[in-house]
């Protein structure tokens, strides 16, 4: 959560993570950074994080960290847009697997039906628990 003793950019990253409903382990997996490193950085206990780790965590959260006299965080996309993009990616994989299986069984469906399945899956992912959206 937001804490007064953390640098503002750390609070901004944590706030974004909460808005996305993303666990720290999901951030670590998406960023390809050790979970312990993500924990230290997001807890504000890492005084001088590696720029590569900070950039990877920011990218996993769909933001950009601006280093300079004052470090700040800029949203590249709103949390809603970022969540929807993730839902579309995951739904496309799921529907693609179903379509592939049905195609092997000679039961392939029309494109319109696939689009309906995709939108239904996106809606379910966005309405369901955040873990379903971010865990692969």
C-alpha positions in Angstrom: 0.0 0.0 0.0 0.9 3.7 -0.1 3.4 4.7 2.6 4.8 8.1 3.5 8.4 6.8 4.1 8.7 5.5 0.5 9.9 7.6 -2.4 6.9 8.9 -4.4 7.8 6.9 -7.5 7.7 3.7 -5.4 4.2 4.7 -4.2 3.2 5.4 -7.8 4.3 1.9 -8.9 2.5 0.2 -6.0 -0.6 2.3 -6.7 -0.5 1.2 -10.3 0.0 -2.5 -9.3 -3.1 -2.3 -7.0 -5.2 -0.6 -9.7 -4.3 -3.4 -12.1 -5.1 -6.0 -9.6 -1.7 -7.6 -10.2 0.2 -9.6 -7.5 3.8 -9.0 -6.9 4.6 -12.5 -8.2 2.7 -11.7 -11.4 4.8 -8.5 -11.7 8.0 -10.5 -11.2 7.0 -13.1 -13.8 6.0 -10.5 -16.4 9.2 -8.4 -15.7 11.4 -11.5 -15.6 12.9 -10.2 -12.3 13.3 -12.2 -9.1 10.3 -12.0 -6.8 12.5 -10.9 -3.9 13.8 -8.0 -6.0 10.3 -6.9 -6.9 9.3 -7.1 -3.3 12.3 -5.0 -2.2 11.8 -2.4 -4.9 8.0 -2.1 -4.3 8.4 -2.0 -0.6 10.9 0.9 -0.9 13.7 -1.1 0.7 16.0 -1.0 -2.4 17.9 2.2 -2.2 19.5 2.0 -5.6 17.6 -0.4 -7.8 19.3 -1.5 -11.0 17.8 0.6 -13.9 17.2 -2.6 -15.9 15.1 -4.1 -13.0 13.2 -0.8 -12.5 12.5 -0.5 -16.3 11.3 -4.1 -16.5 9.0 -3.7 -13.5 7.6 -0.5 -15.0 7.1 -2.1 -18.4 5.2 -5.0 -16.6 2.9 -2.4 -15.1 2.5 -0.5 -18.3 4.2 2.6 -17.1 7.5 4.4 -17.7 9.9 5.6 -15.0 11.5 8.9 -15.7 14.8 9.3 -14.1 16.2 12.7 -13.4 16.5 15.3 -10.6 13.1 14.0 -9.5 12.1 10.4 -10.4 8.5 10.1 -11.6 6.2 7.5 -13.2 4.2 8.2 -16.3 1.3 6.0 -17.4 1.7 4.8 -21.0 -1.9 3.6 -21.0 -4.7 3.9 -18.5 -5.1 0.9 -16.1 -8.4 0.1 -17.8 -6.8 0.1 -21.3 -3.8 -2.0 -20.0 -6.1 -4.5 -18.3 -8.3 -4.8 -21.5 -5.2 -5.4 -23.7 -4.1 -8.2 -21.3 -7.6 -9.7 -21.4 -7.7 -9.6 -25.2 -4.2 -11.3 -25.4 -5.2 -14.0 -23.0 -8.7 -14.5 -24.5 -7.1 -14.8 -28.0 -4.8 -17.6 -26.7 -7.7 -19.4 -25.0 -10.1 -19.1 -28.0 -7.3 -20.0 -30.4 -6.7 -23.3 -28.4 -10.4 -24.1 -28.6 -10.5 -23.3 -32.3 -7.5 -25.5 -32.9 -9.0 -28.4 -31.0 -12.3 -28.0 -32.8 -10.6 -27.8 -36.1 -8.8 -31.0 -35.5 -12.1 -32.6 -34.7 -13.6 -31.1 -37.9 -15.9 -28.9 -35.9 -14.3 -25.5 -36.7 -16.6 -22.5 -36.1 -17.3 -19.4 -38.2 -15.3 -16.1 -37.7 -18.4 -14.4 -36.2 -18.8 -17.1 -33.6 -15.1 -16.8 -32.8 -15.4 -13.1 -32.4 -18.3 -13.6 -30.0 -16.3 -16.2 -28.0 -13.4 -13.8 -27.8 -15.5 -10.9 -26.5 -17.3 -13.2 -24.0 -13.9 -14.5 -22.7 -12.5 -10.9 -22.5 -15.6 -9.9 -20.5 -15.2 -12.9 -18.2 -11.5 -12.2 -17.6 -12.2 -8.5 -16.8 -15.0 -9.3 -14.4 -13.4 -12.2 -12.7 -10.6 -12.4 -10.1 -7.5 -10.4 -11.1 -5.3 -13.6 -10.8 -7.1 -15.1 -13.8 -6.2 -12.1 -15.9 -2.5 -11.9 -15.0 -1.4 -15.4 -14.3 -0.4 -17.4 -17.4 
